[in-house]
Amino acid sequence: MRQLLRPPRLAPGARVAVVAPSGPVPEERLQAGLDVLRGWDLDPLVMPHVLGRHDALGYLAGTDAERAADLQDAWCDPAVAAVLCARGGYGAQRMVDLLDWDAMRAAGPKVFAGFSDITVLHQAFATRLGLVTLYGPAAAGVDFLKNARAQDHLRATLFDPESVRTVTAVPPGGGVLVSGRARGVTLGGCLSLLASDLGTPHTHAGAGGGLLLIEDVGESPYRLDRYLTQLLRSGWLDGVAGIVLGSWASCGPSEELRAVLADRLGGLGVPVVEEFGFGHCDGALTMPLGASAELDVTAGTLTLDEPALS
């Protein structure tokens, strides 16, 4: 697995497009997120269907074609320096095949950020565009809007990526599931999306040589077992260098969850750190995907070879 191309960092006054590739966005949360972005001296551009809702399928922010058009138009706009997802939810898998990857590649590199269901697009941006992306808070996400740490870490990553070249677990030290150090290129996201993305056109062929970052929300321990077992049986985890575990909000009792993770991942013989503080949690850290890094489980650190953005 190779280091991907780093997009340029943002500068004050940069135009950033806000899109909703998956679920619908409450207007009050969108406006609050826009206020945060304006407070960073950014110029947010809200794409036409961010506040849309599918007529029959209310869990989608507009039709698949509308959501794809928003993302593609934002990415191909030469005035836009970054595309930020307003939220996750569900629906990225439905629209990802409608994107014109040749046109998006021709538009050149820029920042892409989001999490949860956006995992599908992170994989596509890696495999189709070869770009480092940011697995981090959504621009209209509840935790982002109310948590200074989540805001500060994303802001630092966007404007001053040298200052966060070492990402430290929150709380410091995280938890040691399997001790050790490992090097590789980061990939991953939401575990259930990685499992459901297997065999599709835009997914990583496997995690071999990579540092896998995974988290999830609202999945009971037996379902997490099933997703991990699917990745194991498919060979997708063969050769993984190390694993970084984020949050598991509403995923059951911690002791039961830890038993599943130890049972399914402990036999891989690679370093595994837990409780790293990214994903569906308060103060979620921004994690670059597609970047060469070193994992130190004991220290609870992920140190990038170079800043996430150029």
C-alpha positions in Angstrom: 0.0 0.0 0.0 1.4 3.4 -1.0 1.3 6.9 0.4 -1.3 8.9 -1.5 -1.1 12.4 -2.9 -1.6 15.1 -0.2 -4.0 17.9 -1.1 -3.0 21.6 -0.4 -3.8 22.9 3.0 -6.4 25.7 3.4 -5.7 29.4 3.7 -7.8 32.1 5.3 -10.6 33.1 2.9 -10.7 29.7 1.2 -14.0 28.6 -0.3 -15.3 25.3 1.1 -18.3 23.4 -0.4 -20.7 21.7 2.0 -22.4 18.5 0.7 -24.7 15.9 1.9 -23.9 12.6 0.1 -26.0 10.5 2.5 -28.6 11.5 5.0 -30.7 14.7 5.3 -29.4 17.6 7.3 -31.4 19.6 9.9 -31.3 23.3 8.9 -30.5 24.6 12.3 -27.4 22.3 12.5 -26.3 23.3 9.1 -26.5 27.0 10.0 -24.6 26.4 13.2 -21.9 24.5 11.3 -21.6 27.3 8.7 -21.1 29.8 11.6 -18.2 27.7 12.8 -16.6 27.6 9.3 -17.1 31.4 8.9 -15.5 31.9 12.3 -12.4 30.1 10.8 -12.4 32.8 8.0 -13.6 30.3 5.5 -16.2 31.0 2.8 -18.7 28.1 2.9 -20.7 27.3 -0.2 -23.8 25.2 0.4 -24.6 22.9 -2.4 -28.3 22.8 -3.7 -29.5 19.6 -2.1 -27.9 19.7 1.3 -31.2 20.5 2.9 -33.1 18.2 0.5 -35.0 15.0 1.3 -36.0 12.1 -1.0 -39.7 12.1 -1.6 -40.2 8.4 -0.8 -37.0 7.5 1.2 -36.8 10.1 3.9 -33.4 8.9 5.1 -31.7 10.3 2.0 -30.8 13.9 1.3 -32.4 14.0 -2.1 -32.2 11.5 -5.0 -29.0 9.6 -5.7 -28.5 11.7 -8.8 -29.0 14.9 -6.9 -26.5 14.0 -4.2 -23.9 12.8 -6.7 -24.3 16.0 -8.8 -23.8 18.1 -5.6 -20.5 16.3 -4.8 -19.2 16.3 -8.4 -20.1 19.9 -9.1 -18.4 21.0 -5.8 -15.3 19.0 -6.6 -15.0 20.2 -10.1 -15.5 23.9 -9.2 -12.1 25.5 -9.5 -12.9 28.1 -6.8 -13.5 25.3 -4.2 -10.5 24.3 -2.1 -12.3 21.7 0.1 -15.4 19.6 0.2 -16.8 19.0 3.6 -19.6 16.5 4.3 -22.4 17.9 6.4 -23.2 14.5 8.0 -23.2 10.8 7.4 -26.3 8.6 7.9 -26.9 6.3 4.9 -26.7 6.7 1.2 -23.2 7.1 -0.1 -23.2 3.6 -1.5 -26.2 4.5 -3.6 -24.6 7.5 -5.3 -20.9 6.7 -5.5 -21.2 4.8 -8.9 -22.8 7.9 -10.4 -19.7 10.1 -10.0 -17.6 10.9 -13.1 -14.2 10.0 -11.7 -12.3 11.1 -14.8 -13.8 14.6 -14.5 -13.1 14.7 -10.7 -9.5 13.6 -11.3 -9.0 16.3 -13.9 -10.2 18.9 -11.3 -7.0 18.3 -9.3 -6.5 17.5 -5.6 -8.4 19.2 -2.9 -9.4 18.5 0.7 -12.2 16.0 1.4 -13.5 15.4 4.9 -16.3 13.4 6.6 -16.9 10.3 8.6 -19.3 7.4 9.2 -21.2 6.5 6.0 -18.7 8.7 4.2 -16.3 5.8 4.6 -17.5 4.6 1.2 -16.3 7.8 -0.4 -13.0 7.8 1.4 -12.3 4.5 -0.2 -13.3 5.7 -3.6 -11.2 8.9 -3.3 -8.2 6.7 -2.4 -8.7 4.1 -5.2 -10.0 6.4 -8.0 -8.2 9.7 -7.2 -5.2 8.6 -5.2 -5.8 11.3 -2.6 -5.2 11.6 1.2 -8.6 12.4 2.8 -9.6 13.3 6.3 -11.8 11.0 8.4 -13.1 13.6 10.8 -16.1 15.5 12.2 -19.0 16.4 9.9 -19.7 20.1 9.4 -23.2 19.8 10.8 -22.6 17.0 13.2 -23.9 17.3 16.7 -20.6 16.4 18.4 -18.6 18.8 16.2 -21.0 21.7 16.9 -20.7 21.3 20.7 -17.2 20.2 21.2 -14.2 22.5 21.1 -11.6 19.7 20.8 -13.2 18.3 17.7 -13.3 21.7 16.1 -9.8 22.6 17.1 -8.3 19.4 15.8 -10.0 19.6 12.5 -9.1 23.3 12.2 -5.4 22.6 12.9 -5.4 19.7 10.4 -6.9 22.0 7.7 -4.7 25.1 8.3 -1.6 24.0 10.2 -1.1 20.3 9.6 2.4 20.3 11.0 1.0 21.0 14.4 -0.9 17.7 14.4 1.5 15.5 12.6 1.5 13.3 15.7 -2.1 12.3 16.6 -2.3 11.3 20.3 -5.1 9.1 21.6 -7.8 10.8 23.7 -7.5 10.1 26.6 -3.7 10.0 26.3 -2.3 6.5 26.0 -5.6 4.9 24.7 -5.7 1.2 25.5 -3.3 -1.6 24.7 -5.0 -4.6 23.1 -1.8 -5.9 21.5 1.4 -4.0 22.2 4.0 -3.0 19.7 4.9 -0.6 16.9 4.0 -0.7 13.3 4.4 1.3 10.1 2.1 1.6 7.1 -0.4 3.7 5.2 -3.6 4.6 7.0 -7.0 3.4 5.7 -10.3 2.5 7.1 -13.3 4.2 8.6 -16.6 2.8 9.8 -16.4 -1.0 10.2 -19.9 -1.9 9.0 -19.3 0.2 5.8 -15.9 -1.5 5.2 -17.6 -4.9 5.4 -20.6 -3.9 3.2 -18.2 -2.3 0.6 -16.4 -5.6 0.0 -16.5 -6.6 -3.7 -17.6 -3.3 -5.0 -15.8 -1.3 -7.7 -14.2 1.5 -5.5 -13.0 -0.3 -2.4 -9.5 -1.0 -1.3 -8.4 -4.5 -2.5 -7.2 -5.2 1.0 -5.5 -3.8 4.1 -2.2 -5.5 3.4 0.7 -3.2 4.5 -1.7 -0.7 6.0 -2.6 0.8 9.4 -6.3 0.1 9.7 -8.5 2.6 11.5 -11.9 1.3 12.5 -14.9 2.4 14.6 -18.6 2.1 14.6 -21.9 3.2 16.3 -25.0 1.4 17.3 -23.8 -2.1 16.4 -24.1 -4.9 19.0 -21.1 -7.0 19.8 -22.3 -10.0 17.7 -22.8 -7.7 14.7 -19.2 -6.3 15.1 -18.0 -9.9 15.3 -19.8 -10.6 12.0 -18.2 -7.7 10.2 -14.8 -8.5 11.5 -15.3 -12.2 10.6 -16.3 -11.2 7.1 -13.2 -9.1 6.6 -11.1 -12.0 8.0 -12.7 -14.7 5.8 -12.5 -12.6 2.7 -8.7 -12.2 3.2 -9.1 -8.4 3.3 -7.1 -8.2 6.6 -4.3 -10.4 5.3 -1.0 -8.6 5.8 -2.4 -5.6 7.8 0.5 -3.9 9.7 -1.4 -2.6 12.7 -4.9 -1.6 13.8 -6.2 1.6 15.5 -9.6 1.3 17.2 -11.7 4.3 17.7 -15.1 4.8 19.4 -17.8 2.2 19.7 -20.7 4.3 20.9 -23.9 2.4 21.7 -22.2 -0.9 20.8 -22.9 -2.8 24.0 -21.0 -3.4 27.3 -17.3 -2.5 27.1 -16.1 -5.8 28.5 -18.2 -7.8 25.9 -17.0 -5.5 23.1 -13.4 -5.8 24.2 -13.7 -9.6 24.2 -14.9 -9.5 20.6 -12.1 -7.2 19.4 -9.5 -9.3 21.2 -10.9 -12.6 19.8 -11.2 -11.4 16.2 -8.1 -9.2 16.0 -5.7 -10.6 18.6 -4.7 -13.5 16.5 -3.5 -11.4 13.6 -0.1 -10.9 15.4 0.0 -7.2 14.8 -0.1 -4.2 17.2 -3.6 -3.0 18.1 -4.4 0.1 20.1 -7.9 0.8 21.4 -9.9 3.8 22.7 -8.0 6.2 20.4 -10.8 8.9 20.3 -12.0 9.1 16.7 -15.3 8.4 15.2 -18.7 8.7 16.9 -17.6 10.2 20.1 -17.2 13.5 21.9 -14.3 15.5 20.7 -13.5 13.2 17.8 -10.0 13.5 16.4 -9.4 14.0 12.6 -7.6 11.0 11.2 -5.9 11.3 7.8 -6.4 8.3 5.4 -3.8 7.4 2.8 -0.9 8.8 4.8 2.3 7.0 5.7 2.6 6.8 9.5 4.0 4.9 12.5 1.8 3.5 15.2 3.1 3.2 18.8 0.6 1.3 20.8 2.2 1.9 24.2 2.5 5.7 23.7 -1.0 5.8 22.1 0.4 7.8 19.1 0.0 7.8 15.4 2.9 9.8 13.8 2.6 10.8 10.2 5.8 10.8 8.1 4.7 14.2 6.8 1.8 16.5 7.4 -1.6 15.3 6.1 -1.9 18.3 3.8 0.8 19.8 1.7 
